[in-house]
Amino acid sequence: MAIVKKYKAIIEKTDSPLPGIYTLTFSSEKKFKYKPGQFLHIAIDDYDGYGQWPESRCFSMQSNPDEETIRITYAVKGVFTRQMEKTLNVGDEVWLKLPYGDLFTQTHKKANTVFIAGGTGITPFLSLFTHESFNEYTNPRIYLGFRNKDYNIYQSELERSYNSTKSVKIYYEDTDGIIDIDEIFSENGTNVSYFISGPPVMIKAFKHTLVKLNVPIHNILTDDWE
């Protein structure tokens, strides 16, 4: 099990590519240690590094472990993220606690692996796609869903991802409709691993559909820590 550590971090960069969506980049004097697919806790209240850990929120790490900085992308949806939007600026100090999660260290098949992500659910996948360990997968199939092309703010990272054998299919809801899980199953069958990340409602519905289609439960791996 990975050792969880606390990091005093500085916000190096903030981007808001779309209203209500933010990407933050953090640096720290200590080297960040984590694996693709893991997540962190961020605390934005004052903290001395020793006492009781303050209120925090979980976010998947979008960057890969070889990068010196950590990136997360979040959508403003609740009290904590509204406070982040209101108060966090370049140069501010925050506390991070990581790593958590075992998304890609669980036992799974690395041939014809299916990755399904909706919206910001792509972020834990990007930490794998942009890491050299993604070359361990044979013919990975990637299915992504976005509200429209403006919401695909990850294209540059997809283009610099590893693994020349990968295939990518993108659904834009305004022109293509939502991700079609039945179509994905018909293209891939039961004997592959399915990774699913996105809104909880999507994860639950897709998992239910795959189980009904006789995909073994151990072949369905989800990023649903929220």
C-alpha positions as CSV (number, residue, x, y, z in Angstrom):
1,M,0.0,0.0,0.0
2,A,1.3,3.4,-0.9
3,I,2.4,5.7,1.9
4,V,0.2,8.8,2.1
5,K,2.1,12.0,2.6
6,K,1.2,15.7,3.1
7,Y,2.6,18.3,0.8
8,K,2.7,22.0,1.3
9,A,2.0,23.2,-2.3
10,I,1.9,26.4,-4.2
11,I,-0.5,27.1,-7.1
12,E,1.7,27.7,-10.1
13,K,-1.0,28.2,-12.7
14,T,-4.8,28.5,-13.0
15,D,-6.7,28.1,-16.2
16,S,-10.5,28.4,-16.8
17,P,-11.0,27.2,-20.4
18,L,-14.8,27.2,-19.9
19,P,-17.2,28.9,-17.4
20,G,-17.2,26.9,-14.2
21,I,-14.3,24.6,-15.1
22,Y,-10.8,25.1,-13.8
23,T,-7.4,23.5,-14.2
24,L,-4.9,24.1,-11.3
25,T,-1.2,23.3,-11.4
26,F,0.7,22.7,-8.1
27,S,4.3,22.6,-7.1
28,S,6.0,21.5,-3.9
29,E,9.5,21.4,-2.5
30,K,9.0,17.7,-2.0
31,K,8.8,15.4,-5.0
32,F,5.2,14.2,-5.6
33,K,5.0,10.4,-5.5
34,Y,2.0,8.6,-7.0
35,K,0.9,6.2,-9.7
36,P,-1.3,6.8,-12.8
37,G,-5.0,6.8,-11.9
38,Q,-4.6,7.9,-8.2
39,F,-6.2,10.8,-6.5
40,L,-5.4,13.4,-3.9
41,H,-7.1,15.4,-1.1
42,I,-6.8,19.2,-1.2
43,A,-7.3,21.4,1.8
44,I,-7.6,25.2,1.3
45,D,-8.1,26.3,4.9
46,D,-5.1,27.4,7.1
47,Y,-3.2,24.4,8.3
48,D,0.1,24.0,10.2
49,G,1.0,20.6,8.7
50,Y,0.7,18.7,12.0
51,G,-2.7,19.1,13.6
52,Q,-6.1,17.6,12.6
53,W,-6.4,17.6,8.8
54,P,-8.9,20.3,7.8
55,E,-11.9,19.9,5.5
56,S,-10.8,18.7,2.1
57,R,-12.0,17.4,-1.3
58,C,-10.8,14.6,-3.5
59,F,-9.6,15.1,-7.1
60,S,-8.1,12.8,-9.6
61,M,-4.5,13.7,-10.7
62,Q,-4.5,14.6,-14.4
63,S,-0.7,14.8,-14.6
64,N,1.5,11.7,-14.8
65,P,4.0,10.7,-12.1
66,D,7.0,11.7,-14.1
67,E,6.0,15.4,-14.1
68,E,7.4,17.8,-11.5
69,T,4.0,19.4,-10.9
70,I,0.5,18.1,-10.3
71,R,-2.6,19.1,-12.4
72,I,-6.2,18.7,-11.5
73,T,-9.3,19.8,-13.4
74,Y,-12.5,20.5,-11.5
75,A,-16.1,21.6,-12.3
76,V,-17.8,24.0,-9.9
77,K,-20.6,21.9,-8.4
78,G,-20.8,22.4,-4.6
79,V,-19.8,24.5,-1.6
80,F,-16.2,23.4,-1.6
81,T,-15.6,23.9,-5.3
82,R,-17.4,27.2,-5.2
83,Q,-15.0,28.3,-2.4
84,M,-12.0,27.1,-4.6
85,E,-13.3,29.2,-7.5
86,K,-13.7,32.2,-5.3
87,T,-10.5,32.1,-3.3
88,L,-7.7,30.3,-5.1
89,N,-5.2,32.3,-7.1
90,V,-1.6,31.8,-8.5
91,G,0.9,32.0,-5.7
92,D,-1.6,30.8,-3.0
93,E,-0.5,28.0,-0.6
94,V,-2.6,24.9,-0.2
95,W,-2.1,21.5,1.4
96,L,-2.3,18.2,-0.6
97,K,-2.4,14.7,0.8
98,L,-1.7,11.8,-1.5
99,P,-1.7,9.3,-3.0
100,Y,-5.0,7.4,-2.8
101,G,-6.7,4.9,-5.0
102,D,-5.8,1.8,-6.9
103,L,-7.6,2.3,-10.2
104,F,-4.9,0.8,-12.5
105,T,-3.1,-1.3,-10.0
106,Q,-6.1,-3.7,-9.6
107,T,-5.8,-6.9,-11.5
108,H,-7.1,-6.4,-15.1
109,K,-6.5,-7.4,-18.7
110,K,-4.1,-5.2,-20.7
111,A,-5.2,-6.5,-24.1
112,N,-8.0,-4.7,-25.9
113,T,-8.7,-2.8,-22.6
114,V,-11.7,-0.4,-22.8
115,F,-11.5,3.1,-21.3
116,I,-14.8,5.0,-21.1
117,A,-14.9,8.6,-19.7
118,G,-17.5,11.3,-19.6
119,G,-16.5,15.0,-19.2
120,T,-13.9,15.6,-16.5
121,G,-13.9,11.9,-15.8
122,I,-11.1,11.7,-18.4
123,T,-8.6,13.1,-15.9
124,P,-7.5,9.9,-14.2
125,F,-7.1,8.3,-17.6
126,L,-4.8,11.1,-18.8
127,S,-2.4,10.3,-16.0
128,L,-2.0,6.9,-17.6
129,F,-2.3,7.8,-21.3
130,T,0.6,10.3,-21.0
131,H,2.8,7.9,-19.0
132,E,5.2,5.4,-20.6
133,S,3.4,2.6,-18.7
134,F,0.5,3.0,-21.2
135,N,2.7,1.1,-23.7
136,E,2.1,-2.1,-21.6
137,Y,-1.5,-2.1,-23.1
138,T,-2.2,-3.8,-26.4
139,N,-4.8,-2.2,-28.7
140,P,-6.5,-0.1,-26.0
141,R,-9.9,1.3,-27.0
142,I,-10.8,4.8,-25.7
143,Y,-14.4,6.2,-25.7
144,L,-14.9,9.8,-24.6
145,G,-18.1,11.8,-24.2
146,F,-18.3,15.6,-24.0
147,R,-21.2,18.1,-24.1
148,N,-19.8,19.6,-27.3
149,K,-16.4,20.2,-28.9
150,D,-15.7,23.2,-26.7
151,Y,-15.7,20.9,-23.7
152,N,-13.0,18.7,-25.1
153,I,-10.2,20.7,-23.5
154,Y,-7.9,17.7,-23.3
155,Q,-7.1,17.2,-27.0
156,S,-3.4,18.3,-26.7
157,E,-2.9,15.7,-23.9
158,L,-4.6,13.0,-26.0
159,E,-2.3,13.8,-28.9
160,R,0.8,13.4,-26.8
161,S,-0.3,10.2,-25.2
162,Y,1.8,7.0,-25.5
163,N,0.8,3.8,-27.3
164,S,0.5,3.9,-31.1
165,T,-1.9,1.0,-31.1
166,K,-4.7,2.9,-29.3
167,S,-8.0,3.8,-30.9
168,V,-10.1,6.8,-29.8
169,K,-13.7,7.5,-30.4
170,I,-15.3,10.7,-29.2
171,Y,-19.0,11.4,-28.7
172,Y,-20.2,15.0,-28.8
173,E,-23.6,15.1,-27.2
174,D,-24.9,18.0,-29.4
175,T,-24.1,16.1,-32.7
176,D,-23.5,12.4,-31.8
177,G,-25.7,11.9,-28.7
178,I,-24.4,10.5,-25.5
179,I,-21.9,7.6,-25.1
180,D,-23.5,4.5,-26.4
181,I,-22.6,1.7,-24.0
182,D,-24.5,-0.9,-26.0
183,E,-22.4,0.0,-29.1
184,I,-19.2,-0.2,-27.1
185,F,-20.1,-3.6,-25.7
186,S,-20.9,-4.9,-29.2
187,E,-17.5,-3.8,-30.4
188,N,-15.6,-5.3,-27.4
189,G,-17.5,-8.2,-25.9
190,T,-17.3,-9.8,-22.4
191,N,-13.7,-10.9,-22.2
192,V,-12.0,-7.5,-21.7
193,S,-11.5,-5.1,-18.9
194,Y,-13.8,-2.0,-18.9
195,F,-12.6,1.1,-17.0
196,I,-15.4,3.7,-16.5
197,S,-15.0,7.2,-15.1
198,G,-17.4,10.2,-15.1
199,P,-20.6,11.4,-13.4
200,P,-21.8,8.9,-10.8
201,V,-25.1,8.4,-12.7
202,M,-23.2,7.4,-15.8
203,I,-20.9,5.0,-14.0
204,K,-23.9,3.3,-12.3
205,A,-25.9,3.0,-15.5
206,F,-23.0,1.7,-17.6
207,K,-22.0,-0.8,-15.0
208,H,-25.5,-2.1,-14.7
209,T,-25.8,-2.5,-18.5
210,L,-22.5,-4.4,-18.7
211,V,-23.5,-6.7,-15.9
212,K,-26.8,-7.4,-17.7
213,L,-24.8,-8.2,-20.8
214,N,-22.9,-10.8,-18.8
215,V,-19.6,-9.0,-18.5
216,P,-18.0,-10.5,-15.3
217,I,-18.0,-8.0,-12.5
218,H,-14.2,-8.3,-12.1
219,N,-13.9,-7.0,-15.6
220,I,-15.7,-3.7,-14.7
221,L,-13.4,-1.2,-12.9
222,T,-14.7,2.2,-12.0
223,D,-13.4,5.5,-10.7
224,D,-16.2,6.3,-8.4
225,W,-14.6,7.3,-5.1
226,E,-16.9,10.4,-4.9
